[in-house]
């Protein structure tokens, strides 16, 4: 299933986000083409045709183009709570990601010092030292962790070859201000019950994130067999983990 339309430029929104308020999106990937290091079975943008960890620089927006687009967007008279790096795939795989983050932060601090920086990342490049340093500049580094074991990780996220969940978790442990986002699914593959769920909980306990955000599939997904976890089940999981583990878990769903 194809899912929703891809973003057509560098800037999109602001959109009203349940997690971030009025969020101005920043897309560092090609227009109308998904480029990612994961091919998640639940992705709203459909299948990943360009499954890479190191995309070709010439196919991506250049830093000056990003700066110009961000500056123009911030000069418009409208309310913005967060500038959010997300878009048509994984933002951290842009080879100039660290430079771009520093540049965007400087523009934001000059034009909209009250706004904050967020990123929605799949965590695949958290072990790159320069990427990790850039992630520390974010007020809300929202990092994906859908699985606690390699088998479930590969089944749900379908990563580019060579990525290991152990290494990703080790990298996340070194990231301050960590917010974990997890998509829970049903169907042929499930991560909200049984051994896969318990291993995911063990990883969270090792990470000590300041917030855990859980949600499920709400849009057309990349694979038809993926089924939504009900709002009641999501809230039950959040309540259980908050009481059992002392986590700060927030469940989200579409009203």
C-alpha positions as CSV (number, residue, x, y, z in Angstrom):
1,X,0.0,0.0,0.0
2,X,1.4,3.4,-1.0
3,X,0.3,5.4,2.1
4,X,0.2,9.2,2.2
5,X,1.9,11.6,-0.1
6,X,5.6,12.4,0.4
7,X,6.7,16.0,1.2
8,X,7.3,18.1,-1.9
9,X,10.0,20.5,-0.6
10,X,12.4,21.3,2.3
11,X,9.8,23.1,4.5
12,X,6.3,21.8,5.3
13,X,3.7,22.9,7.8
14,X,3.5,24.2,10.4
15,X,1.3,21.2,11.3
16,X,-0.5,20.8,14.6
17,X,1.3,17.9,16.3
18,X,0.0,16.0,19.3
19,X,3.5,15.7,20.6
20,X,5.1,19.0,19.6
21,X,2.4,21.6,19.2
22,X,2.8,23.8,16.1
23,X,5.7,22.0,14.3
24,X,7.5,23.4,11.3
25,X,8.8,20.4,9.3
26,X,12.3,20.3,7.8
27,X,12.9,17.7,5.1
28,X,16.6,17.0,4.2
29,X,15.7,14.4,1.6
30,X,14.6,14.5,-2.0
31,X,11.2,15.9,-2.9
32,X,8.6,13.2,-3.5
33,X,11.0,10.3,-3.0
34,X,11.6,8.3,0.1
35,X,15.2,7.7,1.1
36,X,15.7,5.9,4.4
37,X,17.9,3.4,6.2
38,X,14.8,1.5,7.3
39,X,11.9,0.0,5.4
40,X,9.4,-0.2,8.2
41,X,6.4,-2.4,7.7
42,X,4.1,0.3,9.1
43,X,5.5,3.3,7.3
44,X,3.0,5.9,6.3
45,X,5.0,6.7,3.2
46,X,5.0,3.2,1.8
47,X,7.9,1.0,0.9
48,X,11.5,2.4,0.9
49,X,12.8,2.3,-2.7
50,X,16.2,3.9,-1.8
51,X,17.3,1.8,1.2
52,X,20.6,3.3,2.1
53,X,22.7,4.5,5.0
54,X,24.9,6.9,2.9
55,X,22.8,8.5,0.1
56,X,24.5,10.3,-2.8
57,X,25.1,14.0,-1.7
58,X,24.2,15.4,-5.1
59,X,20.6,14.1,-4.8
60,X,19.9,15.9,-1.6
61,X,19.2,19.5,-0.6
62,X,22.4,21.5,-0.1
63,X,23.0,23.3,3.3
64,X,22.6,26.8,1.8
65,X,19.2,25.7,0.3
66,X,18.1,24.5,3.6
67,X,19.2,27.7,5.4
68,X,17.4,29.9,2.9
69,X,14.2,27.9,3.2
70,X,14.3,27.9,7.0
71,X,15.0,31.6,7.2
72,X,12.1,32.4,4.8
73,X,9.7,30.2,6.8
74,X,10.7,31.7,10.1
75,X,10.2,35.3,8.9
76,X,6.5,34.6,8.2
77,X,4.3,35.9,11.0
78,X,3.0,32.7,12.5
79,X,3.3,30.7,15.7
80,X,5.9,27.9,15.8
81,X,6.7,25.8,18.8
82,X,9.2,23.4,17.2
83,X,11.4,23.2,14.1
84,X,11.3,19.4,13.5
85,X,13.7,17.5,11.3
86,X,11.7,14.7,9.7
87,X,10.4,14.4,6.2
88,X,10.8,11.8,3.4
89,X,12.9,9.3,5.3
90,X,15.7,9.4,7.9
91,X,17.2,13.0,8.3
92,X,20.5,11.8,9.9
93,X,21.6,10.0,6.7
94,X,22.2,13.3,5.0
95,X,26.0,13.6,4.8
96,X,25.8,17.2,5.9
97,X,23.4,16.6,8.7
98,X,25.7,17.9,11.5
99,X,26.5,21.1,9.6
100,X,22.9,21.7,8.7
101,X,21.7,21.3,12.3
102,X,24.2,23.8,13.5
103,X,23.2,26.2,10.8
104,X,19.5,25.8,11.4
105,X,20.0,26.3,15.1
106,X,21.8,29.6,14.5
107,X,19.0,30.9,12.3
108,X,16.4,29.8,14.8
109,X,18.2,31.4,17.7
110,X,18.4,34.6,15.8
111,X,14.9,34.8,14.4
112,X,12.8,32.6,16.8
113,X,14.7,32.1,20.0
114,X,11.6,30.9,21.8
115,X,11.1,28.0,19.4
116,X,12.8,24.6,20.1
117,X,14.5,22.0,17.9
118,X,13.1,18.4,17.5
119,X,14.0,15.5,15.4
120,X,12.2,12.3,14.5
121,X,14.9,9.8,13.9
122,X,15.1,6.0,13.4
123,X,18.4,6.0,15.5
124,X,20.3,4.2,12.7
125,X,23.3,6.7,12.8
126,X,23.4,7.4,16.5
127,X,26.8,5.8,16.7
128,X,28.4,8.2,14.3
129,X,30.4,10.7,16.5
130,X,29.5,13.8,14.4
131,X,25.8,12.8,14.2
132,X,25.7,12.1,17.9
133,X,27.2,15.5,18.6
134,X,24.5,17.1,16.5
135,X,21.8,15.2,18.2
136,X,22.9,16.7,21.5
137,X,21.8,20.1,20.1
138,X,18.2,19.1,20.0
139,X,15.7,20.0,22.7
140,X,13.6,17.0,21.8
141,X,15.7,14.1,20.2
142,X,12.9,11.7,19.5
143,X,14.6,8.4,18.7
144,X,12.9,5.2,17.4
145,X,13.1,1.9,19.2
146,X,10.4,-0.5,18.1
147,X,12.2,-3.7,19.2
148,X,14.5,-5.1,21.8
149,X,15.9,-8.1,19.8
150,X,17.5,-8.4,16.4
151,X,14.9,-10.7,15.0
152,X,12.0,-8.4,15.8
153,X,14.0,-5.4,14.7
154,X,14.7,-6.9,11.3
155,X,11.1,-8.1,10.9
156,X,9.4,-4.7,11.8
157,X,12.0,-2.1,10.7
158,X,13.7,-4.0,7.8
159,X,16.9,-2.1,8.1
160,X,19.7,-1.7,5.6
161,X,22.2,-4.5,6.0
162,X,24.6,-4.5,8.9
163,X,22.6,-2.5,11.5
164,X,22.5,-4.2,14.9
165,X,20.0,-3.4,17.6
166,X,22.6,-3.9,20.3
167,X,24.8,-1.2,18.8
168,X,21.9,1.2,18.3
169,X,20.9,0.8,22.0
170,X,24.5,1.4,23.1
171,X,24.5,4.6,21.1
172,X,21.2,5.7,22.6
173,X,22.5,5.2,26.1
174,X,25.0,8.0,25.5
175,X,22.4,10.5,24.3
176,X,21.2,13.0,26.9
177,X,17.6,14.3,26.9
178,X,16.5,11.0,25.2
179,X,12.9,10.6,24.1
180,X,12.1,7.2,22.8
181,X,9.3,6.7,20.2
182,X,7.9,3.2,19.6
183,X,5.3,2.0,17.1
184,X,3.5,-1.0,18.4
185,X,1.8,-3.3,15.9
186,X,-0.3,-6.4,15.5
187,X,-0.7,-8.8,12.7
188,X,1.8,-11.4,11.4
189,X,4.4,-9.6,13.4
190,X,3.7,-8.2,16.9
191,X,5.8,-6.3,19.4
192,X,3.2,-5.5,22.1
193,X,3.0,-8.8,23.8
194,X,5.1,-11.9,24.6
195,X,8.8,-12.3,24.5
196,X,9.3,-9.5,21.9
197,X,7.5,-7.0,24.2
198,X,9.5,-8.1,27.3
199,X,12.8,-7.6,25.4
200,X,11.7,-4.2,24.3
201,X,10.8,-3.3,27.9
202,X,14.3,-4.5,29.0
203,X,15.9,-2.2,26.5
204,X,13.9,0.8,27.8
205,X,14.9,0.0,31.4
206,X,18.6,0.1,30.3
207,X,18.1,3.4,28.4
208,X,16.3,5.4,31.2
209,X,14.7,7.8,28.6
210,X,13.1,10.9,30.0
211,X,9.9,10.1,28.0
212,X,8.6,7.1,26.0
213,X,6.1,7.8,23.3
214,X,4.0,4.8,22.1
215,X,1.5,4.8,19.3
216,X,0.3,2.5,16.5
217,X,-0.6,2.5,12.9
218,X,-3.2,5.1,11.9
219,X,-2.7,5.5,8.2
220,X,-2.2,3.2,5.2
221,X,1.0,1.3,5.8
222,X,3.8,-0.2,3.7
223,X,2.5,-3.7,4.3
224,X,-1.2,-4.7,4.3
225,X,-0.9,-7.3,7.0
226,X,0.0,-4.7,9.7
227,X,-2.8,-4.2,12.2
228,X,-3.4,-1.3,14.6
229,X,-3.1,-1.7,18.4
230,X,-6.2,-0.3,20.0
231,X,-6.1,3.0,22.0
232,X,-7.3,0.9,25.0
233,X,-4.4,-1.4,24.7
234,X,-1.9,1.4,24.2
235,X,-3.1,3.1,27.4
236,X,-3.0,-0.2,29.3
237,X,0.6,-0.6,28.2
238,X,1.5,2.9,29.2
239,X,-0.2,2.6,32.6
240,X,1.4,-0.8,33.3
241,X,4.9,0.4,32.4
242,X,4.6,3.6,34.4
243,X,3.5,1.7,37.5
244,X,5.8,-1.4,37.0
245,X,9.0,0.3,35.8
246,X,8.6,3.9,36.8
247,X,8.8,5.0,33.2
248,X,7.3,8.2,31.8
249,X,5.2,6.6,29.0
250,X,2.7,8.6,26.9
251,X,0.3,6.8,24.6
252,X,-1.0,8.6,21.5
253,X,-3.8,7.7,19.1
254,X,-6.0,9.4,16.6
255,X,-9.3,10.7,18.0
